[in-house]
Amino acid sequence: MRVESVTSAQNRKVKTLLALQEKARLRKEMGLFVVEGRRELGHCVRAGFEIDTLFYCPEIAGAETILENSGQIVEVPRELYEKIAYRGGTEGMIAEV
């Protein structure tokens, strides 16, 4: 499993994630939605959804929290994670599902 490291909010993957959070039309076109939090992602996986891209912050989530059935895995630093997270008190994981 290959993990990509991203540090810039100008990265294409980060921009896509932020656009999916804001634009229902894009979510519909891409067939994706955004889920934040370990528990919520677990619910999605158990319900049969596939994780397309998982963004995680090891400083918050811990290194061993990577979900095995994730498509792409993107590691982000805390500063960037705080910009892409939409909830407070999150567990350091946000994904395109």
Backbone atoms as SQL, in Angstrom:
CREATE TABLE atoms (id INTEGER PRIMARY KEY, chain TEXT, resi INTEGER, resn TEXT, atom TEXT, x REAL, y REAL, z REAL);
INSERT INTO atoms VALUES
  (1, 'A', 1, 'MET', 'N', 0.856, -1.174, 0.000),
  (2, 'A', 1, 'MET', 'CA', 0.000, 0.000, 0.000),
  (3, 'A', 1, 'MET', 'C', 0.904, 1.239, 0.000),
  (4, 'A', 2, 'ARG', 'N', 0.724, 2.088, -0.988),
  (5, 'A', 2, 'ARG', 'CA', 1.551, 3.282, -1.136),
  (6, 'A', 2, 'ARG', 'C', 0.857, 4.471, -0.478),
  (7, 'A', 3, 'VAL', 'N', 1.613, 5.187, 0.322),
  (8, 'A', 3, 'VAL', 'CA', 1.098, 6.374, 0.996),
  (9, 'A', 3, 'VAL', 'C', 1.778, 7.596, 0.388),
  (10, 'A', 4, 'GLU', 'N', 0.985, 8.533, -0.074),
  (11, 'A', 4, 'GLU', 'CA', 1.498, 9.775, -0.644),
  (12, 'A', 4, 'GLU', 'C', 1.473, 10.844, 0.438),
  (13, 'A', 5, 'SER', 'N', 2.495, 11.671, 0.468),
  (14, 'A', 5, 'SER', 'CA', 2.552, 12.757, 1.432),
  (15, 'A', 5, 'SER', 'C', 2.265, 14.070, 0.718),
  (16, 'A', 6, 'VAL', 'N', 1.313, 14.845, 1.256),
  (17, 'A', 6, 'VAL', 'CA', 0.932, 16.131, 0.678),
  (18, 'A', 6, 'VAL', 'C', 1.041, 17.182, 1.774),
  (19, 'A', 7, 'THR', 'N', 1.665, 18.317, 1.442),
  (20, 'A', 7, 'THR', 'CA', 1.843, 19.368, 2.445),
  (21, 'A', 7, 'THR', 'C', 1.210, 20.694, 2.041),
  (22, 'A', 8, 'SER', 'N', 0.691, 20.794, 0.823),
  (23, 'A', 8, 'SER', 'CA', 0.181, 22.071, 0.327),
  (24, 'A', 8, 'SER', 'C', -1.324, 22.037, 0.084),
  (25, 'A', 9, 'ALA', 'N', -1.989, 23.097, 0.469),
  (26, 'A', 9, 'ALA', 'CA', -3.423, 23.233, 0.195),
  (27, 'A', 9, 'ALA', 'C', -3.670, 23.450, -1.295),
  (28, 'A', 10, 'GLN', 'N', -2.618, 23.733, -2.057),
  (29, 'A', 10, 'GLN', 'CA', -2.745, 23.939, -3.500),
  (30, 'A', 10, 'GLN', 'C', -2.652, 22.628, -4.281),
  (31, 'A', 11, 'ASN', 'N', -2.426, 21.518, -3.596),
  (32, 'A', 11, 'ASN', 'CA', -2.360, 20.215, -4.241),
  (33, 'A', 11, 'ASN', 'C', -3.708, 19.879, -4.873),
  (34, 'A', 12, 'ARG', 'N', -3.684, 19.264, -6.039),
  (35, 'A', 12, 'ARG', 'CA', -4.905, 18.926, -6.773),
  (36, 'A', 12, 'ARG', 'C', -5.851, 18.046, -5.945),
  (37, 'A', 13, 'LYS', 'N', -5.323, 17.075, -5.230),
  (38, 'A', 13, 'LYS', 'CA', -6.173, 16.180, -4.429),
  (39, 'A', 13, 'LYS', 'C', -6.862, 16.934, -3.297),
  (40, 'A', 14, 'VAL', 'N', -6.147, 17.846, -2.668),
  (41, 'A', 14, 'VAL', 'CA', -6.721, 18.640, -1.587),
  (42, 'A', 14, 'VAL', 'C', -7.798, 19.562, -2.142),
  (43, 'A', 15, 'LYS', 'N', -7.535, 20.177, -3.285),
  (44, 'A', 15, 'LYS', 'CA', -8.523, 21.058, -3.904),
  (45, 'A', 15, 'LYS', 'C', -9.797, 20.287, -4.268),
  (46, 'A', 16, 'THR', 'N', -9.634, 19.063, -4.762),
  (47, 'A', 16, 'THR', 'CA', -10.801, 18.238, -5.098),
  (48, 'A', 16, 'THR', 'C', -11.597, 17.908, -3.842),
  (49, 'A', 17, 'LEU', 'N', -10.918, 17.542, -2.761),
  (50, 'A', 17, 'LEU', 'CA', -11.595, 17.236, -1.503),
  (51, 'A', 17, 'LEU', 'C', -12.407, 18.435, -1.021),
  (52, 'A', 18, 'LEU', 'N', -11.811, 19.608, -1.034),
  (53, 'A', 18, 'LEU', 'CA', -12.511, 20.810, -0.584),
  (54, 'A', 18, 'LEU', 'C', -13.693, 21.143, -1.488),
  (55, 'A', 19, 'ALA', 'N', -13.533, 20.939, -2.793),
  (56, 'A', 19, 'ALA', 'CA', -14.634, 21.194, -3.726),
  (57, 'A', 19, 'ALA', 'C', -15.784, 20.209, -3.480),
  (58, 'A', 20, 'LEU', 'N', -15.464, 18.943, -3.195),
  (59, 'A', 20, 'LEU', 'CA', -16.512, 17.956, -2.903),
  (60, 'A', 20, 'LEU', 'C', -17.293, 18.337, -1.650),
  (61, 'A', 21, 'GLN', 'N', -16.617, 18.932, -0.677),
  (62, 'A', 21, 'GLN', 'CA', -17.301, 19.355, 0.548),
  (63, 'A', 21, 'GLN', 'C', -18.306, 20.461, 0.260),
  (64, 'A', 22, 'GLU', 'N', -18.006, 21.301, -0.711),
  (65, 'A', 22, 'GLU', 'CA', -18.816, 22.494, -0.960),
  (66, 'A', 22, 'GLU', 'C', -19.848, 22.358, -2.069),
  (67, 'A', 23, 'LYS', 'N', -19.624, 21.460, -3.032),
  (68, 'A', 23, 'LYS', 'CA', -20.446, 21.466, -4.243),
  (69, 'A', 23, 'LYS', 'C', -21.184, 20.146, -4.457),
  (70, 'A', 24, 'ALA', 'N', -22.489, 20.189, -4.243),
  (71, 'A', 24, 'ALA', 'CA', -23.318, 18.997, -4.419),
  (72, 'A', 24, 'ALA', 'C', -23.259, 18.499, -5.862),
  (73, 'A', 25, 'ARG', 'N', -23.212, 19.421, -6.802),
  (74, 'A', 25, 'ARG', 'CA', -23.163, 19.030, -8.212),
  (75, 'A', 25, 'ARG', 'C', -21.914, 18.199, -8.512),
  (76, 'A', 26, 'LEU', 'N', -20.776, 18.597, -7.970),
  (77, 'A', 26, 'LEU', 'CA', -19.537, 17.849, -8.165),
  (78, 'A', 26, 'LEU', 'C', -19.624, 16.477, -7.501),
  (79, 'A', 27, 'ARG', 'N', -20.221, 16.422, -6.309),
  (80, 'A', 27, 'ARG', 'CA', -20.406, 15.126, -5.641),
  (81, 'A', 27, 'ARG', 'C', -21.216, 14.189, -6.513),
  (82, 'A', 28, 'LYS', 'N', -22.260, 14.709, -7.107),
  (83, 'A', 28, 'LYS', 'CA', -23.119, 13.892, -7.966),
  (84, 'A', 28, 'LYS', 'C', -22.364, 13.454, -9.221),
  (85, 'A', 29, 'GLU', 'N', -21.646, 14.385, -9.839),
  (86, 'A', 29, 'GLU', 'CA', -20.895, 14.063, -11.058),
  (87, 'A', 29, 'GLU', 'C', -19.823, 13.005, -10.809),
  (88, 'A', 30, 'MET', 'N', -19.118, 13.128, -9.691),
  (89, 'A', 30, 'MET', 'CA', -18.017, 12.206, -9.398),
  (90, 'A', 30, 'MET', 'C', -18.479, 10.937, -8.681),
  (91, 'A', 31, 'GLY', 'N', -19.708, 10.945, -8.168),
  (92, 'A', 31, 'GLY', 'CA', -20.203, 9.780, -7.445),
  (93, 'A', 31, 'GLY', 'C', -19.478, 9.582, -6.116),
  (94, 'A', 32, 'LEU', 'N', -19.046, 10.691, -5.502),
  (95, 'A', 32, 'LEU', 'CA', -18.307, 10.641, -4.247),
  (96, 'A', 32, 'LEU', 'C', -18.934, 11.581, -3.223),
  (97, 'A', 33, 'PHE', 'N', -18.692, 11.306, -1.953),
  (98, 'A', 33, 'PHE', 'CA', -19.062, 12.216, -0.885),
  (99, 'A', 33, 'PHE', 'C', -17.948, 12.190, 0.145),
  (100, 'A', 34, 'VAL', 'N', -17.944, 13.146, 1.059),
  (101, 'A', 34, 'VAL', 'CA', -16.863, 13.289, 2.031),
  (102, 'A', 34, 'VAL', 'C', -17.351, 12.830, 3.403),
  (103, 'A', 35, 'VAL', 'N', -16.518, 12.017, 4.064),
  (104, 'A', 35, 'VAL', 'CA', -16.831, 11.512, 5.404),
  (105, 'A', 35, 'VAL', 'C', -15.628, 11.789, 6.297),
  (106, 'A', 36, 'GLU', 'N', -15.897, 12.296, 7.488),
  (107, 'A', 36, 'GLU', 'CA', -14.816, 12.602, 8.424),
  (108, 'A', 36, 'GLU', 'C', -15.000, 11.821, 9.712),
  (109, 'A', 37, 'GLY', 'N', -13.923, 11.208, 10.186),
  (110, 'A', 37, 'GLY', 'CA', -13.934, 10.494, 11.458),
  (111, 'A', 37, 'GLY', 'C', -13.818, 8.990, 11.292),
  (112, 'A', 38, 'ARG', 'N', -13.114, 8.376, 12.215),
  (113, 'A', 38, 'ARG', 'CA', -12.876, 6.925, 12.185),
  (114, 'A', 38, 'ARG', 'C', -14.178, 6.135, 12.281),
  (115, 'A', 39, 'ARG', 'N', -15.032, 6.503, 13.207),
  (116, 'A', 39, 'ARG', 'CA', -16.292, 5.769, 13.397),
  (117, 'A', 39, 'ARG', 'C', -17.182, 5.874, 12.165),
  (118, 'A', 40, 'GLU', 'N', -17.294, 7.083, 11.607),
  (119, 'A', 40, 'GLU', 'CA', -18.140, 7.296, 10.434),
  (120, 'A', 40, 'GLU', 'C', -17.614, 6.534, 9.226),
  (121, 'A', 41, 'LEU', 'N', -16.290, 6.516, 9.058),
  (122, 'A', 41, 'LEU', 'CA', -15.702, 5.753, 7.957),
  (123, 'A', 41, 'LEU', 'C', -15.958, 4.253, 8.143),
  (124, 'A', 42, 'GLY', 'N', -15.872, 3.793, 9.376),
  (125, 'A', 42, 'GLY', 'CA', -16.172, 2.381, 9.657),
  (126, 'A', 42, 'GLY', 'C', -17.605, 2.029, 9.301),
  (127, 'A', 43, 'HIS', 'N', -18.549, 2.927, 9.605),
  (128, 'A', 43, 'HIS', 'CA', -19.950, 2.701, 9.239),
  (129, 'A', 43, 'HIS', 'C', -20.088, 2.586, 7.721),
  (130, 'A', 44, 'CYS', 'N', -19.403, 3.459, 6.997),
  (131, 'A', 44, 'CYS', 'CA', -19.475, 3.437, 5.531),
  (132, 'A', 44, 'CYS', 'C', -18.943, 2.122, 4.973),
  (133, 'A', 45, 'VAL', 'N', -17.803, 1.667, 5.478),
  (134, 'A', 45, 'VAL', 'CA', -17.203, 0.419, 5.001),
  (135, 'A', 45, 'VAL', 'C', -18.133, -0.756, 5.289),
  (136, 'A', 46, 'ARG', 'N', -18.690, -0.806, 6.500),
  (137, 'A', 46, 'ARG', 'CA', -19.611, -1.904, 6.842),
  (138, 'A', 46, 'ARG', 'C', -20.879, -1.870, 5.997),
  (139, 'A', 47, 'ALA', 'N', -21.261, -0.680, 5.531),
  (140, 'A', 47, 'ALA', 'CA', -22.455, -0.543, 4.690),
  (141, 'A', 47, 'ALA', 'C', -22.159, -0.857, 3.219),
  (142, 'A', 48, 'GLY', 'N', -20.899, -1.148, 2.908),
  (143, 'A', 48, 'GLY', 'CA', -20.555, -1.539, 1.548),
  (144, 'A', 48, 'GLY', 'C', -19.965, -0.441, 0.673),
  (145, 'A', 49, 'PHE', 'N', -19.731, 0.740, 1.227),
  (146, 'A', 49, 'PHE', 'CA', -19.106, 1.817, 0.457),
  (147, 'A', 49, 'PHE', 'C', -17.606, 1.583, 0.380),
  (148, 'A', 50, 'GLU', 'N', -16.999, 2.083, -0.681),
  (149, 'A', 50, 'GLU', 'CA', -15.553, 1.977, -0.848),
  (150, 'A', 50, 'GLU', 'C', -14.911, 3.339, -0.612),
  (151, 'A', 51, 'ILE', 'N', -13.787, 3.331, 0.063),
  (152, 'A', 51, 'ILE', 'CA', -13.045, 4.567, 0.290),
  (153, 'A', 51, 'ILE', 'C', -12.158, 4.805, -0.917),
  (154, 'A', 52, 'ASP', 'N', -12.399, 5.909, -1.614),
  (155, 'A', 52, 'ASP', 'CA', -11.618, 6.245, -2.797),
  (156, 'A', 52, 'ASP', 'C', -10.270, 6.830, -2.389),
  (157, 'A', 53, 'THR', 'N', -10.286, 7.883, -1.589),
  (158, 'A', 53, 'THR', 'CA', -9.056, 8.533, -1.123),
  (159, 'A', 53, 'THR', 'C', -9.203, 8.847, 0.360),
  (160, 'A', 54, 'LEU', 'N', -8.247, 8.384, 1.140),
  (161, 'A', 54, 'LEU', 'CA', -8.229, 8.636, 2.574),
  (162, 'A', 54, 'LEU', 'C', -7.136, 9.648, 2.881),
  (163, 'A', 55, 'PHE', 'N', -7.509, 10.758, 3.499),
  (164, 'A', 55, 'PHE', 'CA', -6.559, 11.750, 3.977),
  (165, 'A', 55, 'PHE', 'C', -6.446, 11.531, 5.481),
  (166, 'A', 56, 'TYR', 'N', -5.218, 11.402, 5.969),
  (167, 'A', 56, 'TYR', 'CA', -5.085, 11.213, 7.415),
  (168, 'A', 56, 'TYR', 'C', -3.872, 11.971, 7.934),
  (169, 'A', 57, 'CYS', 'N', -3.974, 12.366, 9.170),
  (170, 'A', 57, 'CYS', 'CA', -2.907, 13.084, 9.858),
  (171, 'A', 57, 'CYS', 'C', -2.370, 12.166, 10.948),
  (172, 'A', 58, 'PRO', 'N', -1.160, 11.617, 10.788),
  (173, 'A', 58, 'PRO', 'CA', -0.632, 10.686, 11.793),
  (174, 'A', 58, 'PRO', 'C', -0.450, 11.325, 13.164),
  (175, 'A', 59, 'GLU', 'N', -0.249, 12.650, 13.229),
  (176, 'A', 59, 'GLU', 'CA', -0.111, 13.331, 14.521),
  (177, 'A', 59, 'GLU', 'C', -1.400, 13.245, 15.336),
  (178, 'A', 60, 'ILE', 'N', -2.536, 13.181, 14.641),
  (179, 'A', 60, 'ILE', 'CA', -3.836, 13.123, 15.311),
  (180, 'A', 60, 'ILE', 'C', -4.356, 11.686, 15.365),
  (181, 'A', 61, 'ALA', 'N', -4.307, 11.002, 14.224),
  (182, 'A', 61, 'ALA', 'CA', -4.914, 9.678, 14.104),
  (183, 'A', 61, 'ALA', 'C', -4.016, 8.557, 14.589),
  (184, 'A', 62, 'GLY', 'N', -2.710, 8.753, 14.555),
  (185, 'A', 62, 'GLY', 'CA', -1.782, 7.674, 14.854),
  (186, 'A', 62, 'GLY', 'C', -1.440, 6.933, 13.572),
  (187, 'A', 63, 'ALA', 'N', -0.285, 6.359, 13.507),
  (188, 'A', 63, 'ALA', 'CA', 0.208, 5.729, 12.276),
  (189, 'A', 63, 'ALA', 'C', -0.519, 4.428, 11.938),
  (190, 'A', 64, 'GLU', 'N', -1.065, 3.744, 12.919),
  (191, 'A', 64, 'GLU', 'CA', -1.659, 2.430, 12.672),
  (192, 'A', 64, 'GLU', 'C', -3.137, 2.495, 12.280),
  (193, 'A', 65, 'THR', 'N', -3.656, 3.659, 11.999),
  (194, 'A', 65, 'THR', 'CA', -5.086, 3.789, 11.755),
  (195, 'A', 65, 'THR', 'C', -5.465, 3.721, 10.272),
  (196, 'A', 66, 'ILE', 'N', -4.516, 3.460, 9.395),
  (197, 'A', 66, 'ILE', 'CA', -4.821, 3.416, 7.970),
  (198, 'A', 66, 'ILE', 'C', -5.770, 2.250, 7.696),
  (199, 'A', 67, 'LEU', 'N', -6.846, 2.545, 6.991),
  (200, 'A', 67, 'LEU', 'CA', -7.813, 1.500, 6.662),
  (201, 'A', 67, 'LEU', 'C', -7.302, 0.683, 5.485),
  (202, 'A', 68, 'GLU', 'N', -7.338, -0.612, 5.626),
  (203, 'A', 68, 'GLU', 'CA', -6.814, -1.524, 4.612),
  (204, 'A', 68, 'GLU', 'C', -7.533, -1.419, 3.272),
  (205, 'A', 69, 'ASN', 'N', -8.804, -1.111, 3.275),
  (206, 'A', 69, 'ASN', 'CA', -9.565, -1.104, 2.031),
  (207, 'A', 69, 'ASN', 'C', -9.661, 0.277, 1.395),
  (208, 'A', 70, 'SER', 'N', -8.725, 1.145, 1.710),
  (209, 'A', 70, 'SER', 'CA', -8.694, 2.474, 1.095),
  (210, 'A', 70, 'SER', 'C', -8.037, 2.387, -0.268),
  (211, 'A', 71, 'GLY', 'N', -8.532, 3.187, -1.194),
  (212, 'A', 71, 'GLY', 'CA', -7.912, 3.249, -2.513),
  (213, 'A', 71, 'GLY', 'C', -6.587, 3.974, -2.404),
  (214, 'A', 72, 'GLN', 'N', -6.610, 5.282, -2.459),
  (215, 'A', 72, 'GLN', 'CA', -5.409, 6.102, -2.311),
  (216, 'A', 72, 'GLN', 'C', -5.317, 6.568, -0.861),
  (217, 'A', 73, 'ILE', 'N', -4.103, 6.655, -0.355),
  (218, 'A', 73, 'ILE', 'CA', -3.889, 7.137, 1.005),
  (219, 'A', 73, 'ILE', 'C', -2.971, 8.343, 0.937),
  (220, 'A', 74, 'VAL', 'N', -3.431, 9.433, 1.539),
  (221, 'A', 74, 'VAL', 'CA', -2.684, 10.688, 1.512),
  (222, 'A', 74, 'VAL', 'C', -2.426, 11.133, 2.943),
  (223, 'A', 75, 'GLU', 'N', -1.150, 11.252, 3.284),
  (224, 'A', 75, 'GLU', 'CA', -0.762, 11.726, 4.616),
  (225, 'A', 75, 'GLU', 'C', -0.603, 13.236, 4.570),
  (226, 'A', 76, 'VAL', 'N', -1.214, 13.913, 5.525),
  (227, 'A', 76, 'VAL', 'CA', -1.136, 15.379, 5.577),
  (228, 'A', 76, 'VAL', 'C', -0.677, 15.811, 6.965),
  (229, 'A', 77, 'PRO', 'N', 0.056, 16.934, 7.044),
  (230, 'A', 77, 'PRO', 'CA', 0.462, 17.447, 8.361),
  (231, 'A', 77, 'PRO', 'C', -0.725, 18.080, 9.088),
  (232, 'A', 78, 'ARG', 'N', -0.580, 18.266, 10.378),
  (233, 'A', 78, 'ARG', 'CA', -1.656, 18.814, 11.214),
  (234, 'A', 78, 'ARG', 'C', -2.190, 20.141, 10.675),
  (235, 'A', 79, 'GLU', 'N', -1.317, 21.049, 10.252),
  (236, 'A', 79, 'GLU', 'CA', -1.747, 22.364, 9.777),
  (237, 'A', 79, 'GLU', 'C', -2.686, 22.237, 8.566),
  (238, 'A', 80, 'LEU', 'N', -2.349, 21.348, 7.645),
  (239, 'A', 80, 'LEU', 'CA', -3.193, 21.151, 6.466),
  (240, 'A', 80, 'LEU', 'C', -4.477, 20.428, 6.848),
  (241, 'A', 81, 'TYR', 'N', -4.372, 19.444, 7.734),
  (242, 'A', 81, 'TYR', 'CA', -5.572, 18.714, 8.149),
  (243, 'A', 81, 'TYR', 'C', -6.593, 19.663, 8.771),
  (244, 'A', 82, 'GLU', 'N', -6.126, 20.600, 9.568),
  (245, 'A', 82, 'GLU', 'CA', -7.042, 21.545, 10.202),
  (246, 'A', 82, 'GLU', 'C', -7.753, 22.426, 9.177),
  (247, 'A', 83, 'LYS', 'N', -7.159, 22.605, 8.002),
  (248, 'A', 83, 'LYS', 'CA', -7.797, 23.379, 6.936),
  (249, 'A', 83, 'LYS', 'C', -8.842, 22.554, 6.181),
  (250, 'A', 84, 'ILE', 'N', -8.611, 21.247, 6.059),
  (251, 'A', 84, 'ILE', 'CA', -9.546, 20.429, 5.268),
  (252, 'A', 84, 'ILE', 'C', -10.652, 19.809, 6.122),
  (253, 'A', 85, 'ALA', 'N', -10.445, 19.718, 7.428),
  (254, 'A', 85, 'ALA', 'CA', -11.453, 19.130, 8.309),
  (255, 'A', 85, 'ALA', 'C', -12.641, 20.083, 8.446),
  (256, 'A', 86, 'TYR', 'N', -13.831, 19.533, 8.475),
  (257, 'A', 86, 'TYR', 'CA', -15.025, 20.374, 8.613),
  (258, 'A', 86, 'TYR', 'C', -15.682, 20.217, 9.970),
  (259, 'A', 87, 'ARG', 'N', -15.204, 19.320, 10.813),
  (260, 'A', 87, 'ARG', 'CA', -15.754, 19.133, 12.157),
  (261, 'A', 87, 'ARG', 'C', -14.701, 19.444, 13.198),
  (262, 'A', 88, 'GLY', 'N', -15.140, 19.795, 14.366),
  (263, 'A', 88, 'GLY', 'CA', -14.223, 19.939, 15.490),
  (264, 'A', 88, 'GLY', 'C', -14.129, 18.600, 16.213),
  (265, 'A', 89, 'GLY', 'N', -13.048, 18.346, 16.912),
  (266, 'A', 89, 'GLY', 'CA', -12.906, 17.106, 17.674),
  (267, 'A', 89, 'GLY', 'C', -12.820, 15.882, 16.793),
  (268, 'A', 90, 'THR', 'N', -12.218, 16.020, 15.639),
  (269, 'A', 90, 'THR', 'CA', -12.124, 14.909, 14.705),
  (270, 'A', 90, 'THR', 'C', -10.980, 13.965, 15.081),
  (271, 'A', 91, 'GLU', 'N', -10.932, 12.845, 14.418),
  (272, 'A', 91, 'GLU', 'CA', -9.930, 11.823, 14.748),
  (273, 'A', 91, 'GLU', 'C', -8.770, 11.771, 13.761),
  (274, 'A', 92, 'GLY', 'N', -8.609, 12.788, 12.935),
  (275, 'A', 92, 'GLY', 'CA', -7.473, 12.837, 12.021),
  (276, 'A', 92, 'GLY', 'C', -7.657, 12.075, 10.732),
  (277, 'A', 93, 'MET', 'N', -8.905, 11.754, 10.393),
  (278, 'A', 93, 'MET', 'CA', -9.185, 11.008, 9.159),
  (279, 'A', 93, 'MET', 'C', -10.357, 11.638, 8.431),
  (280, 'A', 94, 'ILE', 'N', -10.189, 11.859, 7.142),
  (281, 'A', 94, 'ILE', 'CA', -11.269, 12.365, 6.291),
  (282, 'A', 94, 'ILE', 'C', -11.100, 11.696, 4.934),
  (283, 'A', 95, 'ALA', 'N', -12.191, 11.326, 4.301),
  (284, 'A', 95, 'ALA', 'CA', -12.073, 10.542, 3.074),
  (285, 'A', 95, 'ALA', 'C', -13.127, 10.889, 2.042),
  (286, 'A', 96, 'GLU', 'N', -12.757, 10.619, 0.801),
  (287, 'A', 96, 'GLU', 'CA', -13.714, 10.661, -0.314),
  (288, 'A', 96, 'GLU', 'C', -14.229, 9.236, -0.455),
  (289, 'A', 97, 'VAL', 'N', -15.526, 9.069, -0.338),
  (290, 'A', 97, 'VAL', 'CA', -16.144, 7.732, -0.333),
  (291, 'A', 97, 'VAL', 'C', -17.070, 7.612, -1.520);
